[in-house]
Amino acid sequence: MMELDELRIFQAVLHEGGVTRAAQRLNRVQSNVTTRLKQLEEKLGVALFLREGKRMIATDAASVLNDYAEKMLSLEEEARQALADSTPRGRLRLGAMESTAAVRLAPALAEYHSRFPAVQLELKTGVTADLTQAVLDGALDAALVSGSVDDARLAQCQVYEEEIVLVAAAGLREVTPAMLADATLLTFGSGCAYRQRLEQWLREQGLQARRVIELFSYHAMLGCVACGMGVALLPRSLLASMPQTAGQVSVHSLPESLRYAQTMLIHRSHRRQPALDAMRMLLLGEDGRES
């Protein structure tokens, strides 16, 4: 039977890329790490790493095991905290959209860190679809995503509301769906809720974007828009936080049905973790309502 300690050692080797650095991270001797890792492989009946000298190359089995290890160790941490006390401590893995992390979260995270110094806070940014899946998989404790999530396994509450706007090259007075279908759309990956919103708008008009270029930061996106490369969809609050873009792009409102987007905090239903509860209450304030 697998032991949680073996899973911690396995993850350390996986993340550090070798036994030496894993041993340093865990404050163990290398021989102990090597022995426990081999014992785990013998129990499972599969090789978790290919050994090339001092290099440790993860196998497909290691990737599969890591997903389960994340869930098991997360549950162990949750159980430990639940049995200890209600003081927030341990690790809190929070996900957020790029725009939310850039504009909204800094003050909240600073306050949280000040009030709950015993919590090791980790932040990962990504698109809504990927963040939602990470919460379901146990890789994240909670995430801030765009729009309600239709999944009974998740609890959710609204934290922010964003006005979504279309940005194009400076001097452009009007943007129509037909123009968008012929323009280059600058977006994040297909799991981005704002991209899905723009594509929905076009579909409602019987249109489809001819060219889409995926970028990985809003700064790059706005720079390309300013140069006339294409158009993008993003929160107005992000533009307000970047006054240097004023005059370099034109800003256009969306139809009322697509104009506003709710940013939701999601986490596994019925999960109670003091560190997560504290973050939820801080983000919601007295006016927040959970669904």
C-alpha positions as CSV (number, residue, x, y, z in Angstrom):
1,M,0.0,0.0,0.0
2,M,1.3,3.5,-0.9
3,E,2.2,5.8,1.9
4,L,1.7,9.5,1.8
5,D,5.4,10.1,2.7
6,E,6.3,8.1,-0.4
7,L,4.1,10.3,-2.5
8,R,5.8,13.4,-1.1
9,I,9.2,12.0,-2.0
10,F,8.0,11.1,-5.5
11,Q,6.6,14.6,-6.1
12,A,9.8,16.2,-4.8
13,V,11.9,14.2,-7.3
14,L,9.4,14.9,-10.1
15,H,9.4,18.7,-9.4
16,E,13.1,19.0,-8.7
17,G,14.2,16.8,-11.6
18,G,16.5,14.6,-9.6
19,V,17.3,12.9,-6.3
20,T,19.9,15.3,-5.1
21,R,17.8,18.4,-5.2
22,A,14.8,16.5,-3.9
23,A,16.8,15.3,-0.9
24,Q,17.9,18.9,-0.2
25,R,14.3,20.1,-0.4
26,L,13.1,17.4,1.9
27,N,16.1,17.6,4.2
28,R,16.8,13.9,3.8
29,V,19.9,12.0,2.8
30,Q,20.0,11.0,-0.9
31,S,20.1,7.2,-0.2
32,N,16.8,7.5,1.8
33,V,15.1,9.3,-1.1
34,T,16.4,6.7,-3.6
35,T,15.3,3.8,-1.5
36,R,11.8,5.1,-0.8
37,L,11.3,5.9,-4.5
38,K,12.4,2.4,-5.6
39,Q,10.0,0.9,-2.9
40,L,7.2,2.9,-4.4
41,E,7.9,1.7,-7.9
42,E,8.0,-1.9,-6.7
43,K,4.6,-1.5,-5.0
44,L,3.1,0.0,-8.1
45,G,4.9,-2.4,-10.5
46,V,5.8,0.4,-12.9
47,A,8.9,2.6,-13.5
48,L,8.2,6.2,-12.6
49,F,11.5,7.5,-13.9
50,L,14.0,6.6,-16.6
51,R,17.5,7.0,-15.1
52,E,20.2,8.4,-17.4
53,G,23.2,9.0,-15.1
54,K,22.1,11.7,-12.7
55,R,19.1,12.6,-14.8
56,M,15.6,11.5,-13.9
57,I,13.2,11.5,-16.8
58,A,9.5,11.2,-15.8
59,T,7.5,8.4,-17.5
60,D,3.9,8.6,-18.5
61,A,3.1,6.6,-15.3
62,A,4.7,9.4,-13.2
63,S,2.4,11.9,-14.8
64,V,-0.7,9.8,-14.0
65,L,0.5,9.2,-10.4
66,N,1.1,12.9,-9.9
67,D,-2.5,13.7,-10.5
68,Y,-3.6,11.3,-7.8
69,A,-0.8,12.3,-5.5
70,E,-2.0,16.0,-5.7
71,K,-5.5,14.9,-4.7
72,M,-4.4,12.5,-1.9
73,L,-2.0,15.0,-0.3
74,S,-4.5,17.8,-0.6
75,L,-7.1,15.7,1.2
76,E,-4.6,14.8,3.9
77,E,-3.8,18.5,4.4
78,E,-7.5,19.3,4.6
79,A,-8.1,16.5,7.1
80,R,-5.2,17.7,9.2
81,Q,-6.4,21.2,9.3
82,A,-10.0,20.2,10.1
83,L,-8.8,18.1,13.0
84,A,-6.5,20.8,14.3
85,D,-8.3,24.1,14.7
86,S,-10.0,26.8,12.6
87,T,-6.9,28.9,12.3
88,P,-5.9,29.4,8.7
89,R,-2.6,27.7,8.1
90,G,-0.9,25.4,5.6
91,R,-1.0,25.8,1.8
92,L,-3.7,27.6,-0.3
93,R,-3.5,27.1,-4.0
94,L,-5.5,29.9,-5.7
95,G,-6.1,30.3,-9.5
96,A,-7.1,33.4,-11.3
97,M,-7.5,34.8,-14.8
98,E,-4.6,37.0,-16.0
99,S,-6.7,40.2,-15.9
100,T,-8.1,39.5,-12.4
101,A,-4.6,38.8,-11.0
102,A,-3.3,42.0,-12.6
103,V,-6.0,44.4,-11.6
104,R,-8.1,43.0,-8.7
105,L,-6.1,40.7,-6.6
106,A,-3.0,42.5,-5.4
107,P,-4.7,44.4,-2.5
108,A,-6.6,41.3,-1.4
109,L,-3.6,39.1,-1.4
110,A,-1.5,41.7,0.5
111,E,-4.2,41.9,3.2
112,Y,-4.6,38.1,3.3
113,H,-0.8,37.7,3.7
114,S,-0.8,40.3,6.5
115,R,-3.7,38.7,8.4
116,F,-2.8,35.0,7.9
117,P,1.0,34.7,7.8
118,A,0.8,31.0,8.6
119,V,-0.7,30.3,5.1
120,Q,1.6,29.5,2.3
121,L,-0.3,31.2,-0.6
122,E,0.3,30.1,-4.2
123,L,-1.2,31.8,-7.2
124,K,-1.5,30.4,-10.7
125,T,-2.9,32.3,-13.7
126,G,-4.7,30.8,-16.6
127,V,-7.9,30.7,-18.7
128,T,-11.3,29.9,-17.2
129,A,-11.6,26.4,-18.7
130,D,-8.1,25.3,-17.4
131,L,-8.6,26.8,-14.0
132,T,-12.0,25.1,-13.6
133,Q,-10.5,21.8,-14.5
134,A,-7.6,22.3,-12.1
135,V,-10.1,22.8,-9.2
136,L,-12.0,19.7,-10.2
137,D,-8.7,17.7,-10.4
138,G,-7.6,18.9,-7.0
139,A,-4.6,20.8,-8.4
140,L,-6.1,24.1,-7.1
141,D,-8.1,24.7,-3.9
142,A,-10.1,27.5,-5.5
143,A,-10.1,29.8,-8.6
144,L,-11.5,33.1,-9.9
145,V,-13.1,32.4,-13.2
146,S,-15.5,34.2,-15.6
147,G,-19.1,33.4,-15.4
148,S,-21.1,30.8,-13.5
149,V,-19.9,27.2,-13.7
150,D,-22.6,24.6,-14.4
151,D,-21.2,21.7,-12.3
152,A,-22.8,20.3,-9.2
153,R,-19.4,19.4,-7.8
154,L,-18.4,23.1,-7.5
155,A,-19.6,25.8,-5.2
156,Q,-19.4,29.3,-6.5
157,C,-20.0,32.9,-5.4
158,Q,-19.7,36.2,-7.3
159,V,-16.7,38.4,-6.3
160,Y,-16.5,41.0,-9.0
161,E,-18.3,42.3,-12.1
162,E,-16.4,43.3,-15.1
163,E,-17.4,45.4,-18.1
164,I,-16.0,43.7,-21.2
165,V,-15.0,46.0,-24.0
166,L,-13.5,45.6,-27.5
167,V,-10.3,47.4,-28.2
168,A,-9.1,48.2,-31.7
169,A,-6.6,50.5,-33.4
170,A,-6.8,54.2,-32.5
171,G,-9.2,56.3,-34.6
172,L,-11.6,53.5,-35.4
173,R,-15.1,55.0,-34.7
174,E,-17.2,51.9,-35.0
175,V,-16.8,48.1,-34.9
176,T,-19.4,45.9,-36.4
177,P,-19.7,42.1,-36.3
178,A,-18.9,42.0,-40.1
179,M,-15.7,44.0,-39.5
180,L,-14.7,41.6,-36.7
181,A,-15.3,38.5,-38.9
182,D,-12.8,40.0,-41.3
183,A,-10.3,41.2,-38.7
184,T,-7.6,39.3,-36.8
185,L,-8.8,38.4,-33.3
186,L,-6.1,38.6,-30.7
187,T,-7.0,36.3,-27.8
188,F,-5.8,33.8,-25.2
189,G,-6.4,30.1,-25.8
190,S,-9.7,28.5,-26.6
191,G,-10.5,28.1,-22.9
192,C,-10.7,31.8,-22.4
193,A,-14.2,32.9,-21.4
194,Y,-13.8,36.4,-23.1
195,R,-12.8,34.8,-26.3
196,Q,-15.8,32.5,-26.1
197,R,-17.9,35.6,-25.6
198,L,-16.6,37.3,-28.7
199,E,-17.1,34.1,-30.8
200,Q,-20.6,33.8,-29.5
201,W,-21.4,37.3,-30.6
202,L,-20.2,36.5,-34.1
203,R,-22.1,33.3,-34.2
204,E,-25.3,35.1,-33.3
205,Q,-24.7,37.2,-36.5
206,G,-24.1,34.1,-38.6
207,L,-20.4,34.9,-38.8
208,Q,-17.1,33.3,-37.9
209,A,-13.7,34.9,-37.3
210,R,-11.3,34.2,-40.2
211,R,-8.1,34.7,-38.4
212,V,-7.2,34.2,-34.7
213,I,-3.8,34.7,-33.1
214,E,-3.3,33.4,-29.6
215,L,-1.1,35.5,-27.2
216,F,-0.2,34.9,-23.6
217,S,-0.3,38.4,-22.0
218,Y,-2.5,41.4,-22.1
219,H,0.5,43.7,-22.5
220,A,1.4,41.9,-25.8
221,M,-2.2,41.9,-26.9
222,L,-2.6,45.7,-26.4
223,G,0.7,46.3,-28.1
224,C,-0.4,44.4,-31.1
225,V,-3.8,46.2,-31.1
226,A,-2.1,49.6,-31.0
227,C,0.1,48.6,-34.0
228,G,-3.1,47.8,-36.0
229,M,-2.5,44.0,-36.0
230,G,-6.0,43.2,-34.8
231,V,-8.7,43.6,-32.2
232,A,-9.1,42.1,-28.7
233,L,-11.7,41.7,-25.9
234,L,-10.7,42.6,-22.3
235,P,-12.1,44.1,-19.1
236,R,-12.3,47.9,-19.0
237,S,-10.7,47.8,-15.5
238,L,-7.5,46.5,-17.1
239,L,-7.4,49.4,-19.5
240,A,-7.9,51.8,-16.5
241,S,-4.9,50.2,-14.8
242,M,-2.7,50.9,-17.9
243,P,-3.1,54.6,-18.6
244,Q,-0.1,54.5,-21.0
245,T,-2.4,52.9,-23.5
246,A,-4.7,55.9,-23.6
247,G,-4.8,57.3,-27.2
248,Q,-3.1,54.3,-28.6
249,V,-6.3,52.2,-29.0
250,S,-10.0,52.8,-29.5
251,V,-12.5,51.3,-27.0
252,H,-15.9,50.0,-28.1
253,S,-18.8,48.7,-26.0
254,L,-20.4,45.3,-26.6
255,P,-24.2,44.7,-26.9
256,E,-25.9,44.7,-23.5
257,S,-26.3,40.9,-23.5
258,L,-22.5,40.4,-23.7
259,R,-21.3,43.6,-22.0
260,Y,-20.9,42.4,-18.4
261,A,-19.2,39.4,-16.9
262,Q,-19.3,38.1,-13.4
263,T,-16.0,36.9,-11.8
264,M,-16.8,33.9,-9.7
265,L,-14.8,32.2,-6.9
266,I,-15.2,28.5,-7.3
267,H,-14.1,25.6,-5.2
268,R,-15.2,22.0,-4.5
269,S,-18.7,21.8,-3.0
270,H,-18.8,21.1,0.8
271,R,-15.1,21.6,1.1
272,R,-14.2,23.4,4.3
273,Q,-10.6,24.5,4.7
274,P,-9.8,27.4,7.1
275,A,-7.3,29.0,4.7
276,L,-9.9,28.8,1.9
277,D,-12.8,30.0,4.1
278,A,-10.7,33.0,5.1
279,M,-9.9,33.9,1.5
280,R,-13.6,33.6,0.5
281,M,-14.7,35.9,3.3
282,L,-12.0,38.4,2.5
283,L,-13.0,38.5,-1.2
284,L,-16.7,38.6,-0.5
285,G,-16.8,41.1,2.3
286,E,-20.1,41.7,4.1
287,D,-22.1,42.0,0.9
288,G,-21.1,38.7,-0.7
289,R,-23.6,36.0,-1.3
290,E,-22.7,32.4,-1.9
291,S,-24.6,30.0,-4.2
